[in-house]
Amino acid sequence: MNHLFVTQDQSFMPRWQAAFAEAECVTAEQAEARADADTLVWLLKEGHGNEESSLVLRLSQRATVVVLSMMPENGAAMEALQQGARGYAHALSPADSLKQIATVVMNQGIWVPAELMAQVMGSTWRLLKGDEQVQSSVLEVLTQREREVALAVAKGASNKVVARELDITERTVKAHLTAIFAKLDIHDRLQLIIKLTGKGASAKANEILRYSTSK
């Protein structure tokens, strides 16, 4: 797997190379020339210009793209996803987070800030009429507590809200989600909705996401 970081500011590279030793800092032109299915392009977006937006669109047609920002905003995250990026994160995310992001997006998942993902989850669940479409066969492989966490998350609740509603800690919520994802062979919350509603393989997640976020 090739990790290309598109930025003119190489001061970020020690942090990024702590996550991916083979990571390279490249220009936009170099990224476009080398982009392919085995490449994860991390684009440090420094503004809202049309040039950067079109770059995300072009790169996403040939490689997996994650947009990084020093000042993450929900609106900018939504814009990046609609242009084809599979992830949006803080440029100073720790190495462990960067590795997790890479795992998620390279397995057809979506990575965005937690509060935005909760909004997307809720709207997608309603769009797919989740309450009417829940697959009992999927829930059967989970414990009772895992079912409660899975359904709450699918309906758009954040980890903090789930913890409060179920009277458990956020750490416990994360542990349950890790177990749920492993049992259902998925990598993110959006794929959880697809699985729970029986609306097809996780490859359809992007299509549904684009539809729900355009509303």
Buried (B, 14 or more C-beta within 10 A) or exposed (E): EBBBBBBEEEEBBEBBBBBBEEBBBBEBEEBBEBBEEEBBBBBBBBEEEEEBBEBBBBBBEBBBBBBBBEEBEBEBBBBBBBBBBBBBBBBEBEEEBBBBBBEBBBBBBBBBBEEBBBBBBBBBBEBBEBEEEBEEEBBEEBEEEBBBBBBBBBBBBBBEBBBEEBEBEBEBBBBBBEBBBEBBEBBBBBBBBBBBBEBEEBEBBBEBBEEBBEE
